[in-house]
Amino acid sequence: MRELKNMKELWIEEDGMGTVEVILIIVVLVGLVIIFKEQITKIVNSIFSKITSQTNKV
């Protein structure tokens, strides 16, 4: 019975850690987007211009 209680407590703790981990990952991703905003914008614009120019050929 004690083992079951310990397993239940472990399961509850795991959920909290999962939320914290997801929040940390989101914060890191947002930070990277802010840091590399100009480079990301240039790449996206380049991709869209290629798509637009190649659709005219079809």
CHARMM internal coordinates of N, CA and C (Angstrom, degrees):
IC EDIT
DIST 1 N 1 CA 1.4573
DIST 1 CA 1 C 1.5290
ANGL 1 N 1 CA 1 C 110.40
DIST 1 C 2 N 1.3295
ANGL 1 CA 1 C 2 N 115.97
DIHE 1 N 1 CA 1 C 2 N -38.37
DIST 2 N 2 CA 1.4545
ANGL 1 C 2 N 2 CA 120.16
DIHE 1 CA 1 C 2 N 2 CA 179.62
DIST 2 CA 2 C 1.5337
ANGL 2 N 2 CA 2 C 111.06
DIHE 1 C 2 N 2 CA 2 C -65.47
DIST 2 C 3 N 1.3292
ANGL 2 CA 2 C 3 N 116.79
DIHE 2 N 2 CA 2 C 3 N -37.87
DIST 3 N 3 CA 1.4664
ANGL 2 C 3 N 3 CA 120.76
DIHE 2 CA 2 C 3 N 3 CA 179.19
DIST 3 CA 3 C 1.5281
ANGL 3 N 3 CA 3 C 110.80
DIHE 2 C 3 N 3 CA 3 C -63.59
DIST 3 C 4 N 1.3216
ANGL 3 CA 3 C 4 N 116.13
DIHE 3 N 3 CA 3 C 4 N -39.16
DIST 4 N 4 CA 1.4555
ANGL 3 C 4 N 4 CA 120.08
DIHE 3 CA 3 C 4 N 4 CA 178.71
DIST 4 CA 4 C 1.5266
ANGL 4 N 4 CA 4 C 110.74
DIHE 3 C 4 N 4 CA 4 C -63.36
DIST 4 C 5 N 1.3291
ANGL 4 CA 4 C 5 N 116.26
DIHE 4 N 4 CA 4 C 5 N -39.89
DIST 5 N 5 CA 1.4577
ANGL 4 C 5 N 5 CA 120.70
DIHE 4 CA 4 C 5 N 5 CA 178.62
DIST 5 CA 5 C 1.5332
ANGL 5 N 5 CA 5 C 110.40
DIHE 4 C 5 N 5 CA 5 C -64.95
DIST 5 C 6 N 1.3267
ANGL 5 CA 5 C 6 N 116.97
DIHE 5 N 5 CA 5 C 6 N -41.68
DIST 6 N 6 CA 1.4620
ANGL 5 C 6 N 6 CA 120.89
DIHE 5 CA 5 C 6 N 6 CA 178.53
DIST 6 CA 6 C 1.5188
ANGL 6 N 6 CA 6 C 111.14
DIHE 5 C 6 N 6 CA 6 C -63.80
DIST 6 C 7 N 1.3322
ANGL 6 CA 6 C 7 N 117.18
DIHE 6 N 6 CA 6 C 7 N -40.28
DIST 7 N 7 CA 1.4551
ANGL 6 C 7 N 7 CA 120.91
DIHE 6 CA 6 C 7 N 7 CA 178.59
DIST 7 CA 7 C 1.5330
ANGL 7 N 7 CA 7 C 110.48
DIHE 6 C 7 N 7 CA 7 C -64.28
DIST 7 C 8 N 1.3211
ANGL 7 CA 7 C 8 N 116.17
DIHE 7 N 7 CA 7 C 8 N -39.65
DIST 8 N 8 CA 1.4639
ANGL 7 C 8 N 8 CA 120.56
DIHE 7 CA 7 C 8 N 8 CA 179.86
DIST 8 CA 8 C 1.5291
ANGL 8 N 8 CA 8 C 110.24
DIHE 7 C 8 N 8 CA 8 C -64.99
DIST 8 C 9 N 1.3304
ANGL 8 CA 8 C 9 N 117.93
DIHE 8 N 8 CA 8 C 9 N -42.61
DIST 9 N 9 CA 1.4529
ANGL 8 C 9 N 9 CA 121.73
DIHE 8 CA 8 C 9 N 9 CA 178.08
DIST 9 CA 9 C 1.5273
ANGL 9 N 9 CA 9 C 110.88
DIHE 8 C 9 N 9 CA 9 C -63.99
DIST 9 C 10 N 1.3173
ANGL 9 CA 9 C 10 N 117.37
DIHE 9 N 9 CA 9 C 10 N -40.21
DIST 10 N 10 CA 1.4534
ANGL 9 C 10 N 10 CA 121.57
DIHE 9 CA 9 C 10 N 10 CA 178.62
DIST 10 CA 10 C 1.5236
ANGL 10 N 10 CA 10 C 110.11
DIHE 9 C 10 N 10 CA 10 C -63.25
DIST 10 C 11 N 1.3094
ANGL 10 CA 10 C 11 N 117.08
DIHE 10 N 10 CA 10 C 11 N -41.96
DIST 11 N 11 CA 1.4649
ANGL 10 C 11 N 11 CA 121.66
DIHE 10 CA 10 C 11 N 11 CA -179.89
DIST 11 CA 11 C 1.5296
ANGL 11 N 11 CA 11 C 110.44
DIHE 10 C 11 N 11 CA 11 C -62.80
DIST 11 C 12 N 1.3217
ANGL 11 CA 11 C 12 N 116.86
DIHE 11 N 11 CA 11 C 12 N -41.40
DIST 12 N 12 CA 1.4640
ANGL 11 C 12 N 12 CA 121.35
DIHE 11 CA 11 C 12 N 12 CA -179.71
DIST 12 CA 12 C 1.5286
ANGL 12 N 12 CA 12 C 109.66
DIHE 11 C 12 N 12 CA 12 C -65.49
DIST 12 C 13 N 1.3230
ANGL 12 CA 12 C 13 N 118.01
DIHE 12 N 12 CA 12 C 13 N -42.69
DIST 13 N 13 CA 1.4597
ANGL 12 C 13 N 13 CA 121.48
DIHE 12 CA 12 C 13 N 13 CA 179.42
DIST 13 CA 13 C 1.5232
ANGL 13 N 13 CA 13 C 111.30
DIHE 12 C 13 N 13 CA 13 C -63.85
DIST 13 C 14 N 1.3083
ANGL 13 CA 13 C 14 N 118.55
DIHE 13 N 13 CA 13 C 14 N -36.79
DIST 14 N 14 CA 1.4632
ANGL 13 C 14 N 14 CA 122.93
DIHE 13 CA 13 C 14 N 14 CA -178.56
DIST 14 CA 14 C 1.5268
ANGL 14 N 14 CA 14 C 110.65
DIHE 13 C 14 N 14 CA 14 C -61.61
DIST 14 C 15 N 1.3223
ANGL 14 CA 14 C 15 N 118.48
DIHE 14 N 14 CA 14 C 15 N -37.75
DIST 15 N 15 CA 1.4574
ANGL 14 C 15 N 15 CA 121.44
DIHE 14 CA 14 C 15 N 15 CA -179.47
DIST 15 CA 15 C 1.5221
ANGL 15 N 15 CA 15 C 110.88
DIHE 14 C 15 N 15 CA 15 C -62.95
DIST 15 C 16 N 1.3328
ANGL 15 CA 15 C 16 N 117.18
DIHE 15 N 15 CA 15 C 16 N -43.14
DIST 16 N 16 CA 1.4525
ANGL 15 C 16 N 16 CA 121.09
DIHE 15 CA 15 C 16 N 16 CA 179.33
DIST 16 CA 16 C 1.5132
ANGL 16 N 16 CA 16 C 111.63
DIHE 15 C 16 N 16 CA 16 C -63.31
DIST 16 C 17 N 1.2949
ANGL 16 CA 16 C 17 N 117.54
DIHE 16 N 16 CA 16 C 17 N -41.81
DIST 17 N 17 CA 1.4579
ANGL 16 C 17 N 17 CA 121.28
DIHE 16 CA 16 C 17 N 17 CA 179.67
DIST 17 CA 17 C 1.5216
ANGL 17 N 17 CA 17 C 110.28
DIHE 16 C 17 N 17 CA 17 C -65.67
DIST 17 C 18 N 1.3095
ANGL 17 CA 17 C 18 N 117.50
DIHE 17 N 17 CA 17 C 18 N -36.45
DIST 18 N 18 CA 1.4612
ANGL 17 C 18 N 18 CA 120.40
DIHE 17 CA 17 C 18 N 18 CA 179.14
DIST 18 CA 18 C 1.5166
ANGL 18 N 18 CA 18 C 111.36
DIHE 17 C 18 N 18 CA 18 C -61.53
DIST 18 C 19 N 1.3054
ANGL 18 CA 18 C 19 N 117.11
DIHE 18 N 18 CA 18 C 19 N -41.38
DIST 19 N 19 CA 1.4597
ANGL 18 C 19 N 19 CA 121.66
DIHE 18 CA 18 C 19 N 19 CA 179.42
DIST 19 CA 19 C 1.5231
ANGL 19 N 19 CA 19 C 110.79
DIHE 18 C 19 N 19 CA 19 C -64.74
DIST 19 C 20 N 1.3298
ANGL 19 CA 19 C 20 N 116.21
DIHE 19 N 19 CA 19 C 20 N -44.26
DIST 20 N 20 CA 1.4647
ANGL 19 C 20 N 20 CA 120.43
DIHE 19 CA 19 C 20 N 20 CA 179.76
DIST 20 CA 20 C 1.5247
ANGL 20 N 20 CA 20 C 109.98
DIHE 19 C 20 N 20 CA 20 C -63.26
DIST 20 C 21 N 1.3160
ANGL 20 CA 20 C 21 N 116.91
DIHE 20 N 20 CA 20 C 21 N -41.46
DIST 21 N 21 CA 1.4618
ANGL 20 C 21 N 21 CA 120.57
DIHE 20 CA 20 C 21 N 21 CA -179.85
DIST 21 CA 21 C 1.5206
ANGL 21 N 21 CA 21 C 111.06
DIHE 20 C 21 N 21 CA 21 C -63.68
DIST 21 C 22 N 1.3168
ANGL 21 CA 21 C 22 N 117.46
DIHE 21 N 21 CA 21 C 22 N -43.01
DIST 22 N 22 CA 1.4687
ANGL 21 C 22 N 22 CA 121.33
DIHE 21 CA 21 C 22 N 22 CA 179.56
DIST 22 CA 22 C 1.5262
ANGL 22 N 22 CA 22 C 110.12
DIHE 21 C 22 N 22 CA 22 C -63.08
DIST 22 C 23 N 1.3155
ANGL 22 CA 22 C 23 N 117.72
DIHE 22 N 22 CA 22 C 23 N -42.36
DIST 23 N 23 CA 1.4601
ANGL 22 C 23 N 23 CA 121.50
DIHE 22 CA 22 C 23 N 23 CA 179.16
DIST 23 CA 23 C 1.5242
ANGL 23 N 23 CA 23 C 110.43
DIHE 22 C 23 N 23 CA 23 C -63.49
DIST 23 C 24 N 1.3352
ANGL 23 CA 23 C 24 N 117.74
DIHE 23 N 23 CA 23 C 24 N -42.51
DIST 24 N 24 CA 1.4638
ANGL 23 C 24 N 24 CA 120.78
DIHE 23 CA 23 C 24 N 24 CA 178.15
DIST 24 CA 24 C 1.5199
ANGL 24 N 24 CA 24 C 111.82
DIHE 23 C 24 N 24 CA 24 C -63.23
DIST 24 C 25 N 1.3219
ANGL 24 CA 24 C 25 N 117.32
DIHE 24 N 24 CA 24 C 25 N -40.77
DIST 25 N 25 CA 1.4648
ANGL 24 C 25 N 25 CA 120.98
DIHE 24 CA 24 C 25 N 25 CA 178.04
DIST 25 CA 25 C 1.5227
ANGL 25 N 25 CA 25 C 110.10
DIHE 24 C 25 N 25 CA 25 C -62.72
DIST 25 C 26 N 1.3204
ANGL 25 CA 25 C 26 N 117.77
DIHE 25 N 25 CA 25 C 26 N -43.61
DIST 26 N 26 CA 1.4719
ANGL 25 C 26 N 26 CA 121.45
DIHE 25 CA 25 C 26 N 26 CA 179.30
DIST 26 CA 26 C 1.5242
ANGL 26 N 26 CA 26 C 110.32
DIHE 25 C 26 N 26 CA 26 C -62.53
DIST 26 C 27 N 1.3299
ANGL 26 CA 26 C 27 N 117.31
DIHE 26 N 26 CA 26 C 27 N -42.15
DIST 27 N 27 CA 1.4641
ANGL 26 C 27 N 27 CA 121.05
DIHE 26 CA 26 C 27 N 27 CA 179.58
DIST 27 CA 27 C 1.5257
ANGL 27 N 27 CA 27 C 110.50
DIHE 26 C 27 N 27 CA 27 C -62.46
DIST 27 C 28 N 1.3295
ANGL 27 CA 27 C 28 N 117.33
DIHE 27 N 27 CA 27 C 28 N -43.12
DIST 28 N 28 CA 1.4640
ANGL 27 C 28 N 28 CA 121.01
DIHE 27 CA 27 C 28 N 28 CA 179.04
DIST 28 CA 28 C 1.5229
ANGL 28 N 28 CA 28 C 110.49
DIHE 27 C 28 N 28 CA 28 C -63.88
DIST 28 C 29 N 1.3337
ANGL 28 CA 28 C 29 N 117.28
DIHE 28 N 28 CA 28 C 29 N -44.10
DIST 29 N 29 CA 1.4688
ANGL 28 C 29 N 29 CA 120.34
DIHE 28 CA 28 C 29 N 29 CA 179.59
DIST 29 CA 29 C 1.5258
ANGL 29 N 29 CA 29 C 111.98
DIHE 28 C 29 N 29 CA 29 C -62.92
DIST 29 C 30 N 1.3170
ANGL 29 CA 29 C 30 N 117.18
DIHE 29 N 29 CA 29 C 30 N -42.27
DIST 30 N 30 CA 1.4647
ANGL 29 C 30 N 30 CA 120.78
DIHE 29 CA 29 C 30 N 30 CA 178.34
DIST 30 CA 30 C 1.5250
ANGL 30 N 30 CA 30 C 109.54
DIHE 29 C 30 N 30 CA 30 C -63.68
DIST 30 C 31 N 1.3279
ANGL 30 CA 30 C 31 N 117.19
DIHE 30 N 30 CA 30 C 31 N -40.72
DIST 31 N 31 CA 1.4643
ANGL 30 C 31 N 31 CA 120.47
DIHE 30 CA 30 C 31 N 31 CA 177.29
DIST 31 CA 31 C 1.5168
ANGL 31 N 31 CA 31 C 112.15
DIHE 30 C 31 N 31 CA 31 C -61.30
DIST 31 C 32 N 1.3362
ANGL 31 CA 31 C 32 N 116.63
DIHE 31 N 31 CA 31 C 32 N -42.90
DIST 32 N 32 CA 1.4649
ANGL 31 C 32 N 32 CA 120.29
DIHE 31 CA 31 C 32 N 32 CA 178.40
DIST 32 CA 32 C 1.5225
ANGL 32 N 32 CA 32 C 111.50
DIHE 31 C 32 N 32 CA 32 C -63.99
DIST 32 C 33 N 1.3240
ANGL 32 CA 32 C 33 N 116.74
DIHE 32 N 32 CA 32 C 33 N -40.03
DIST 33 N 33 CA 1.4672
ANGL 32 C 33 N 33 CA 120.19
DIHE 32 CA 32 C 33 N 33 CA 178.25
DIST 33 CA 33 C 1.5276
ANGL 33 N 33 CA 33 C 110.14
DIHE 32 C 33 N 33 CA 33 C -63.47
DIST 33 C 34 N 1.3145
ANGL 33 CA 33 C 34 N 117.35
DIHE 33 N 33 CA 33 C 34 N -40.54
DIST 34 N 34 CA 1.4648
ANGL 33 C 34 N 34 CA 120.20
DIHE 33 CA 33 C 34 N 34 CA 179.41
DIST 34 CA 34 C 1.5275
ANGL 34 N 34 CA 34 C 110.45
DIHE 33 C 34 N 34 CA 34 C -65.60
DIST 34 C 35 N 1.3312
ANGL 34 CA 34 C 35 N 116.77
DIHE 34 N 34 CA 34 C 35 N -42.35
DIST 35 N 35 CA 1.4619
ANGL 34 C 35 N 35 CA 120.99
DIHE 34 CA 34 C 35 N 35 CA -178.03
DIST 35 CA 35 C 1.5243
ANGL 35 N 35 CA 35 C 111.07
DIHE 34 C 35 N 35 CA 35 C -66.28
DIST 35 C 36 N 1.3357
ANGL 35 CA 35 C 36 N 116.73
DIHE 35 N 35 CA 35 C 36 N -44.59
DIST 36 N 36 CA 1.4579
ANGL 35 C 36 N 36 CA 121.20
DIHE 35 CA 35 C 36 N 36 CA -174.11
DIST 36 CA 36 C 1.5302
ANGL 36 N 36 CA 36 C 112.75
DIHE 35 C 36 N 36 CA 36 C -103.46
DIST 36 C 37 N 1.3216
ANGL 36 CA 36 C 37 N 117.11
DIHE 36 N 36 CA 36 C 37 N 28.77
DIST 37 N 37 CA 1.4582
ANGL 36 C 37 N 37 CA 121.52
DIHE 36 CA 36 C 37 N 37 CA -175.66
DIST 37 CA 37 C 1.5281
ANGL 37 N 37 CA 37 C 112.29
DIHE 36 C 37 N 37 CA 37 C -59.03
DIST 37 C 38 N 1.3154
ANGL 37 CA 37 C 38 N 117.24
DIHE 37 N 37 CA 37 C 38 N -45.07
DIST 38 N 38 CA 1.4652
ANGL 37 C 38 N 38 CA 120.26
DIHE 37 CA 37 C 38 N 38 CA -177.96
DIST 38 CA 38 C 1.5262
ANGL 38 N 38 CA 38 C 111.43
DIHE 37 C 38 N 38 CA 38 C -64.34
DIST 38 C 39 N 1.3128
ANGL 38 CA 38 C 39 N 117.00
DIHE 38 N 38 CA 38 C 39 N -44.41
DIST 39 N 39 CA 1.4650
ANGL 38 C 39 N 39 CA 120.30
DIHE 38 CA 38 C 39 N 39 CA -179.40
DIST 39 CA 39 C 1.5218
ANGL 39 N 39 CA 39 C 110.98
DIHE 38 C 39 N 39 CA 39 C -64.83
DIST 39 C 40 N 1.3188
ANGL 39 CA 39 C 40 N 116.75
DIHE 39 N 39 CA 39 C 40 N -41.38
DIST 40 N 40 CA 1.4728
ANGL 39 C 40 N 40 CA 120.99
DIHE 39 CA 39 C 40 N 40 CA 179.56
DIST 40 CA 40 C 1.5251
ANGL 40 N 40 CA 40 C 109.59
DIHE 39 C 40 N 40 CA 40 C -63.86
DIST 40 C 41 N 1.3359
ANGL 40 CA 40 C 41 N 116.87
DIHE 40 N 40 CA 40 C 41 N -41.84
DIST 41 N 41 CA 1.4655
ANGL 40 C 41 N 41 CA 121.00
DIHE 40 CA 40 C 41 N 41 CA 179.65
DIST 41 CA 41 C 1.5239
ANGL 41 N 41 CA 41 C 110.83
DIHE 40 C 41 N 41 CA 41 C -62.40
DIST 41 C 42 N 1.3312
ANGL 41 CA 41 C 42 N 117.17
DIHE 41 N 41 CA 41 C 42 N -43.63
DIST 42 N 42 CA 1.4627
ANGL 41 C 42 N 42 CA 120.75
DIHE 41 CA 41 C 42 N 42 CA 178.96
DIST 42 CA 42 C 1.5291
ANGL 42 N 42 CA 42 C 111.12
DIHE 41 C 42 N 42 CA 42 C -61.92
DIST 42 C 43 N 1.3205
ANGL 42 CA 42 C 43 N 117.12
DIHE 42 N 42 CA 42 C 43 N -43.29
DIST 43 N 43 CA 1.4656
ANGL 42 C 43 N 43 CA 120.57
DIHE 42 CA 42 C 43 N 43 CA -179.39
DIST 43 CA 43 C 1.5212
ANGL 43 N 43 CA 43 C 110.65
DIHE 42 C 43 N 43 CA 43 C -64.42
DIST 43 C 44 N 1.3245
ANGL 43 CA 43 C 44 N 117.25
DIHE 43 N 43 CA 43 C 44 N -45.56
DIST 44 N 44 CA 1.4696
ANGL 43 C 44 N 44 CA 120.95
DIHE 43 CA 43 C 44 N 44 CA -179.05
DIST 44 CA 44 C 1.5228
ANGL 44 N 44 CA 44 C 110.65
DIHE 43 C 44 N 44 CA 44 C -63.84
DIST 44 C 45 N 1.3314
ANGL 44 CA 44 C 45 N 116.97
DIHE 44 N 44 CA 44 C 45 N -42.96
DIST 45 N 45 CA 1.4762
ANGL 44 C 45 N 45 CA 119.89
DIHE 44 CA 44 C 45 N 45 CA 178.32
DIST 45 CA 45 C 1.5189
ANGL 45 N 45 CA 45 C 110.91
DIHE 44 C 45 N 45 CA 45 C -63.17
DIST 45 C 46 N 1.3221
ANGL 45 CA 45 C 46 N 116.95
DIHE 45 N 45 CA 45 C 46 N -39.95
DIST 46 N 46 CA 1.4618
ANGL 45 C 46 N 46 CA 120.95
DIHE 45 CA 45 C 46 N 46 CA 178.22
DIST 46 CA 46 C 1.5267
ANGL 46 N 46 CA 46 C 111.36
DIHE 45 C 46 N 46 CA 46 C -62.84
DIST 46 C 47 N 1.3028
ANGL 46 CA 46 C 47 N 116.08
DIHE 46 N 46 CA 46 C 47 N -43.98
DIST 47 N 47 CA 1.4733
ANGL 46 C 47 N 47 CA 120.74
DIHE 46 CA 46 C 47 N 47 CA 179.50
DIST 47 CA 47 C 1.5269
ANGL 47 N 47 CA 47 C 110.37
DIHE 46 C 47 N 47 CA 47 C -62.52
DIST 47 C 48 N 1.3437
ANGL 47 CA 47 C 48 N 117.20
DIHE 47 N 47 CA 47 C 48 N -45.94
DIST 48 N 48 CA 1.4622
ANGL 47 C 48 N 48 CA 119.96
DIHE 47 CA 47 C 48 N 48 CA -179.20
DIST 48 CA 48 C 1.5246
ANGL 48 N 48 CA 48 C 112.10
DIHE 47 C 48 N 48 CA 48 C -66.25
DIST 48 C 49 N 1.3248
ANGL 48 CA 48 C 49 N 117.12
DIHE 48 N 48 CA 48 C 49 N -35.95
DIST 49 N 49 CA 1.4719
ANGL 48 C 49 N 49 CA 118.42
DIHE 48 CA 48 C 49 N 49 CA 178.20
DIST 49 CA 49 C 1.5217
ANGL 49 N 49 CA 49 C 110.63
DIHE 48 C 49 N 49 CA 49 C -67.51
DIST 49 C 50 N 1.3247
ANGL 49 CA 49 C 50 N 117.67
DIHE 49 N 49 CA 49 C 50 N -37.48
DIST 50 N 50 CA 1.4731
ANGL 49 C 50 N 50 CA 120.30
DIHE 49 CA 49 C 50 N 50 CA 176.39
DIST 50 CA 50 C 1.5223
ANGL 50 N 50 CA 50 C 110.80
DIHE 49 C 50 N 50 CA 50 C -65.72
DIST 50 C 51 N 1.3016
ANGL 50 CA 50 C 51 N 116.67
DIHE 50 N 50 CA 50 C 51 N -41.55
DIST 51 N 51 CA 1.4768
ANGL 50 C 51 N 51 CA 120.31
DIHE 50 CA 50 C 51 N 51 CA 178.81
DIST 51 CA 51 C 1.5178
ANGL 51 N 51 CA 51 C 109.76
DIHE 50 C 51 N 51 CA 51 C -62.03
DIST 51 C 52 N 1.3426
ANGL 51 CA 51 C 52 N 116.00
DIHE 51 N 51 CA 51 C 52 N -45.49
DIST 52 N 52 CA 1.4631
ANGL 51 C 52 N 52 CA 119.92
DIHE 51 CA 51 C 52 N 52 CA -179.04
DIST 52 CA 52 C 1.5238
ANGL 52 N 52 CA 52 C 111.69
DIHE 51 C 52 N 52 CA 52 C -63.25
DIST 52 C 53 N 1.3313
ANGL 52 CA 52 C 53 N 117.28
DIHE 52 N 52 CA 52 C 53 N -44.47
DIST 53 N 53 CA 1.4603
ANGL 52 C 53 N 53 CA 120.01
DIHE 52 CA 52 C 53 N 53 CA -178.48
DIST 53 CA 53 C 1.5225
ANGL 53 N 53 CA 53 C 111.60
DIHE 52 C 53 N 53 CA 53 C -67.65
DIST 53 C 54 N 1.3160
ANGL 53 CA 53 C 54 N 117.72
DIHE 53 N 53 CA 53 C 54 N -33.78
DIST 54 N 54 CA 1.4634
ANGL 53 C 54 N 54 CA 119.94
DIHE 53 CA 53 C 54 N 54 CA -178.87
DIST 54 CA 54 C 1.5160
ANGL 54 N 54 CA 54 C 112.03
DIHE 53 C 54 N 54 CA 54 C -80.35
DIST 54 C 55 N 1.3105
ANGL 54 CA 54 C 55 N 119.33
DIHE 54 N 54 CA 54 C 55 N -22.56
DIST 55 N 55 CA 1.4634
ANGL 54 C 55 N 55 CA 120.11
DIHE 54 CA 54 C 55 N 55 CA 176.47
DIST 55 CA 55 C 1.5258
ANGL 55 N 55 CA 55 C 110.76
DIHE 54 C 55 N 55 CA 55 C -72.02
DIST 55 C 56 N 1.3226
ANGL 55 CA 55 C 56 N 116.17
DIHE 55 N 55 CA 55 C 56 N -27.23
DIST 56 N 56 CA 1.4647
ANGL 55 C 56 N 56 CA 119.35
DIHE 55 CA 55 C 56 N 56 CA 177.51
DIST 56 CA 56 C 1.5285
ANGL 56 N 56 CA 56 C 110.86
DIHE 55 C 56 N 56 CA 56 C -69.34
DIST 56 C 57 N 1.3154
ANGL 56 CA 56 C 57 N 118.17
DIHE 56 N 56 CA 56 C 57 N -25.23
DIST 57 N 57 CA 1.4485
ANGL 56 C 57 N 57 CA 122.26
DIHE 56 CA 56 C 57 N 57 CA -179.88
DIST 57 CA 57 C 1.5188
ANGL 57 N 57 CA 57 C 112.10
DIHE 56 C 57 N 57 CA 57 C -77.49
DIST 57 C 58 N 1.3088
ANGL 57 CA 57 C 58 N 117.26
DIHE 57 N 57 CA 57 C 58 N -23.46
DIST 58 N 58 CA 1.4623
ANGL 57 C 58 N 58 CA 121.55
DIHE 57 CA 57 C 58 N 58 CA -176.68
DIST 58 CA 58 C 1.4619
ANGL 58 N 58 CA 58 C 112.93
DIHE 57 C 58 N 58 CA 58 C -82.57
END
COOR INIT
IC SEED 1 N 1 CA 1 C
IC BUILD
